[in-house]
Amino acid sequence: MQAQCVSTQSSPLEVEEKGIRNTVPLRSTLTESLLQGPIIPLLIRLASPNVLAFFIQSLVSIAEVWYVGQLGTVYLAGLALVYPLLMLMQMMSAGALGGAVASSVARAIGKGSIDRAESLIWHALVLALMGAGFFSAAYFSFGQPFLELLGGRGEMLVEAQSYALVLFSGCFLIWTTNIFASIFRGMGDMRYPAILMVLGVCIQVPLSGALILGWGHFPQLGVAGGAVSAILSAAITTALLLWPLIKGSRAVKMRIGSFRLQYALFKDILRVGLLASVSPILTVFTILCITSLVSRFGPAALAGYGIGARLEFLLIPLIFGIGAALTAMVGVNMGAGNLNRALRIGWTGAAAAGLLSGLIGLVVAVRPALWVGLYTQDPSVIEAGSNYLKIVGSAYLFQGVGLSLYFASQGAGTVFWPVAAGVLRVIISVGGAAVAVLLLDMGLNSLFILTAAGMVIFGIITALSILFGAWRKFAP
């Protein structure tokens, strides 16, 4: 099938297939709604499947931890060692590069350039395989020393390595799943990848239990069983995402004739993706550093912090659900030259994300036991976790605004200021906390206050950058 763009607006797209000439609109009804439809109903319609799917996907992590917990503390510790690496890879493939891919595809569709959008699919696939190759090579070259640096010793290290061996041998499937899902989101289709995410959870949760614990006739693989389940689920999801791109009836498809690698298209994706990749690196770096500092106050403080921070980790996917919709909506409008509408979409999404995260933060700040009490009844742990939520929960509103505008900025084609705000957040949260704890010998609450201050600065600077025109020079 060959496609040729005749016009950048309303002219038909001529398609020739098996000798029969058909005519399909260059811009679909969905694309027109992205460009002209009421913003709030459109945002709700696009974001709702993502928010629900990402919330359900969080059950995988909860279930996996519960299964491994049945094996013993050493196994849990081994899983915890690998978790930062898995989280970094997921955020890089789905958030940083994935968001950049969605942005490029959305802007191409907004311009009416179907050929460009189809060619971007191949460029995204190449980048996904390169990203997976980089992570695999990095682990197999430096993985064991890194796990030992995090504290891996003895049987704990053995279990961590068993999980990582499977994960990084098949991680290209995780990358392709996230990148193909991002392509659909860039086209404005949030529902199909969301459905597949839920399907993946339905496969992965019971399969993880079967392989980790050895249910029925399944082998008991221990911690490694969770990684096998993740890779098998990703393989199925990748196939289901790829099929409609090849055989479906969509205007934008994965055609052999579109496989023409061009420097300009790699540059278009990486202009956003490389800089956006700094954000997940900073996030994981912050987690490792704050965890190390909190551990100085004892096991109860560390457990309380971990319980409190877990809520923040669950908030991130929920905000990403809104952010993925913003990337597509803003990207299409920026591609079409509708800067003012793109800005209205960004601010509307930021208000929605701020309201969601702010309400959750307010509830746990006022009644922290509602969350901390789900995990423990130890008074010392409850006290530490409650103090964390009372202080940091009040800053969740700014976290929601900053993260949502980060994803909206991906759609606009620039993430410089959100990333700069993230760097400043790390300086305040990690650098300030290190000074407070290591040099000034201040208490645990000072660390929590600086963590909250970093969130506030991140949200404010990101919002101010857009308010003062960060997107304007990238508008056609």
N, C-alpha and C positions, 0 to 999 in steps of 0.2 A: 504494500500500500504506500502510495506517495501522496504527500500533502504539500500544497503550495499556498502561502499566505497572499491573498489578493489585496486586502486592505487592512488598515489598522483599526477600523471602526466596525461598520455594520455589514460590509460586503461578505458574501458567502465564502466558505472555505471549500475549494473543489477537492473532492476525494475520488480517486479512481481505484476500484478494487474488482478484480476478476472481470474486467472489461465493462463493468457497469458503472456509470457516473452518478454519484449521489451528491447532494448538497446538504451540508450541516452548518449551523451558525458558527461564525468565527468565535463569538462570545456566547457562552451558554447562559441559561437563565440564572444559574448560580453566580456566574461572574457578573452579570448585570446587577444582581441583588447586592453583591459586594460593593459595586460602584455607586449604587443609587438607593438601595433599600434602607429602611429605618434602622439606625445603628443598634439601639438597645435590643429589640427583638432578634436582630440578626446575630448579635453577640451571644445572646442566651441560646439561640438555636445551635450555633457552632461550638460554643464552649461547653455546653451541658454534656455531650457525649464524652468529651475529653476529661472533664472533671470526674465524671462517674467512673470512667475506665481507669484513670490513674489512681483513684481512690481504691477501686477493687484490686488493682495491681499491687498496691501496698500490702495486701493480704499475703502475697507470696513471701515477702520478707518476714512477716510475722509468723507464718506457718513454718517456714524453713528454720527459723530460730527455735521454735517449739519442738520440731522434730529432732534437731540436733541436740537440744537440751535433754532429751530422753536418753542420750548416749553418755552424758556426763559433762562436767565442767571443762575438762581438757579439750573436748571436741568443740564446745562453744567458743573457747578461747582461740582455737585454730581457725574457726570460721570468722571470728572477729578480726583476725590479722589480715585476711584477704579482703574484707568488706570495703575498706577505703579504695582498693584498686578496682574492684567491681563498680563501685559508685562513681569513680572518676571516669571509667570507660563508658558507663551509661550516660553520664552527663555530657561527655564529649561527643558521643555519637548521636544522641537524641536532642540535646539542648544546643550545643555550640555548632557543630557541623550540620546537624539536622535542621536547626533553625535557619542557618545560612542557606541551605538547599531550598527549604520552603520559601524563604524570602526571594531567592533568584527565580524560582519557578513562578511564584505569584507575580513578581514584577514583569516577567516575560509575558504572562497571560494578560496582565493589565495593559501592556503595550499592544496586545493583539498579535504577538509573534509566536505562533504555535511551533514553527520550526525550531526556534530558539529553546522553547520549553522542552521539546522532545530531545534535543541534543543535550540539554542540561541533565536529563535522566542518566545518560551514559557517563557524563562527567562526575555526577554524584556517586555512581556505582564504583568508578575507578578510585575516587577519594575514600570511599568506605573501605575498600580492600586495602588501600595504602594505610589507612588508620589502623585497621585490624593487624596488618603486618607489623606496623611499628610497635603496637602494644605487645604482640606476641614476642617479637625480637627483644624488646626491652625486658620482658619478664624472664625469658630463657637465658638472657645474658646477665641480668642483675637481680633477679627475683629473690633468690635465697639470701643474699646479703641484706636486701631491703627488709625481708620478713624478720631476719635476725635483728636488724636495727630497731624494728618495732617491738622487739621483746620475744620473738619466737625461739623457743628452746625445746629440745627433746621431742616428746610425743606431740606436743602442741604444734611444733614446726612441721612435723611429718604430716599431720592432718591438714594443715594449711597448704602445704605443697601438693597434697593429693587433690584438693579442690582446685587450686590454681592450675595444675597441669592440664586438667580437663577443660577448664574455663578458657585458658589462653591457647589451647590447641584448636578449639572450635569457635573462638570469639568473632571470626569473620561473619558468622550467622547472626550474631547479636548486632553487629554493625549494619549488615544489609537489612535486617528487620527495621531498625530505627531509621535508616536513610530512606527506604522505600515508603515507610509510614509518613515521613516528612514530605516526600514528593506528593502524596495524596493530600496532605494538609495544605501544601502550597497551591494545589488546584482548588482548594476550598472544600474538599471532602473530608470532614472530621469524623463522620459516622463510621465509614468502613474500617479505618485503622482502629477506631475505638472498639468496634465489635470484635475485631481480631485480638485486641489486647485482652478483652474479657474471656474470649475463647482460650487464649494462651494461659490465663490464670486457671481456668477450669481443667486444663491439661496438666499444668505444672504443679499445682498444689497437691493433688493426689499422687502424681508420679513421683514427686520429691519424697513424700512419705513412704511410698513403696520401695524406693531405691535406697533411701537413707536407713530405714528401719528393717527392710527385708520382709515386707508383707507378702503373704501367700507364696507364690512361686518366684517372686522377684528376688534377685541377689541382694544381700545387705552390703551396700557399698560404703556406708558411713557418710562422712562429710562430703566425699566426692560425689555421692548420689545426687546431691542438690545441684552440682554443676552439670552432671549428665542430663538431669531434667531440664535445666535452663537451656542447654544447647539443643536438645531435641525439640523443645517447644519453639525455640527460635527458628529451627529448620522448617517446621510446619508453617509458622507465621510468614516466613520469607516466601515460601512457595505460594501461599494464598494471596500475598500482596503482589507478587510478580505476575500471576496468571492474568488478572484483568488488565494489567499494563501491556501485556502481549496480545491477548486474545479478546479483550473487552471491546466495547463500542464507544469508548471515550474519545473525545477530540484529540486529547494529548495521549500518545501511546509510546511504547518502547519499540521503535522500528529499527531494523538493521540499517536502513538507509540514513538514519540520523546519527550513526556512529562515526562522527568526525570530530576528533579531539582538537580543541582550539585553546590556545593560551588565554584568550580573552574570557572564555567561559570559566576556566579554572580560576582566573583572577577574580571574576565576578563573585564566585562562591567563597573563595578564600579571603577576599577583602573583608568580609564579615566574619567568616568562620575562624580564621587564625586569631584575630583579636578576641573574638567571643570565647575561644578556648582558654583564655587566661582566667575567666571567671570560675569554671569548675576546678581548675588547678588551685586557685586561691581558696575555694571552699574546702577542698580536702586538706590543704595545708593548714587552714584555720582549725579544722576539726582535730587534726593531729596535735597541733600546738596547744590548744585550749585543754584538750584531754590530758596532755602531759602536765600542764600547770595545775589543773584541778587535782590530779593524783597526789600532789604534794600534801593535800589536806586529808588524805586517808581514804580507805575503801568506801566508807559511807558517803563521803562527799562526791566521790567519783560515780558511785551508783546513782545518787540523787541527780547529779548533773546529766548522766546518761539518760535517765528517765525523762527529765525535763527537755533535753535537747531532742529526744526522739520525736516529740510533738512537732518541732520545727522541721524535722526531716519529712514528716508526713504532710506538712503544709506546702512544701516546695512542689511536689507533684500536683497538688490541687491548683496552685497558682500557675504551674506550667500548662494545665488544662485550659485556663483562660489565655495564657500567653501564646499558646499554639494558634488559637483563633485570631489573636491580635496580629501575629506574624503574617498570616495569610491576608487578613483584611487590610492592614496597613500596606503590605507589599503590593497588592493589586492596585490600590489607589495611588500609591507613589509611582508605580509603573505607568498609570494612566495620567499622571500629572495632577491628581486631585490632592494637593498638599493639605488644604484646609480640612477636607473630610478625613484624611489620614490622621491629622492632629486630633480631631474630635473623637475618632475611634480610639486613639491612644489614651486620651484623658478619660473616656468612658470606661475603658478596660481597667485603667489604673484605679478608678473610683470603685469598681466592682471588686477587684482583688483586694484593695485596701479595706473595704467594708467586710469582706469575708474573713480575712486574716485578723483585722482589728477586733471583730466580734469574738472570734475564738480566743484571741489574746486577752481581751477584757474578761471573759468568763474564767479562764484559768488563772488570771492575775488576782481575781477576787476570790475564787474558790479553787485553789491549786490541788486540793485533795481529790477533786473529781477526776483528775488525771493521774496524779502520783499514786493515789490509793489503789489504782487498778493493778499496780505492779508489785507493791510491797506494803508491809505493815510495820516495818522497822522504823521506830521513831526518828533515829538519826538520819536515815535515808529520806524519810518524808520531809524532815526539816530542810535538808539541803535542796531537794527537788522543789519544794514549795517556795523557798527563797529565790531560786532561779526563775520560776514562772512568775512570781510577783514582780520581779524586776524586768526580766526580758520579755515577758508576755505583753507588757504595756507598749513595747516597741514593734510588735508584730505588724501593726498597721503600716509602718514605714517599710518593713521588709516586703509586704505585699505590693505596695506602690512601686518600689524600686525594681523588684523582679519582673512585674508585669510590663513596666516601661522598658526594661532590658529586652524582653521578647518583642515588644512593639518596635523598638529601635532596630532589631534584626530585620524586621519587615521594611523599615525605612532605608536599610542599607548601610547603617553606621552604628557601631556600638562603642565608640571611643569613650564617651563620657560615662556610660554605665560601668565600663570596665575600670576607668579611672576612679570612679566612686567606690568600686569594689576594692581597689588597691588601698585607697584611703581607709576603708573600713578595716582591712587587715592590719594596717599600721596602728589604728586606734585600738582594735580589739585584741590583737596578739601582742603588738609592741607595747601598748599601754599596760596590758595585763602583765606582761613579763617584768616591766619596770615596777609595777605595783607589788607584785608577789615576790620577785627575786631580789629587788634592791630596797624597796621601802617596807617590806615585810607586812604588807596590808592583808586584810582578811579576805575570805572567799567572796563575800558580797561585792568587794571592789572589782573583782574579776567579772562578776555578773553585770555590774553597772557599765563597765567598759564594753562588754559584749553588746548590751542594749544601745549604748552610744554609737557604736559602729553601725548598727542597723539604721538608726535615725539619720546619721550622716549619709549613708548609702541611698536611702530613699529621697532625702532632700536634694542632694546634688544631682541625682539622676533626673528628678522632676524639673529642677531649675535649668538644667542644660537644654531640655526640650522647650521649656517656656521661653528661653532666650535664643531659640533658633537653630539648635543642633541639626535638625532635619532639613532645613531650608536649602542648603547648598547641594543636597542630594536629590532634590526634586527636579524632574525633567524641565 
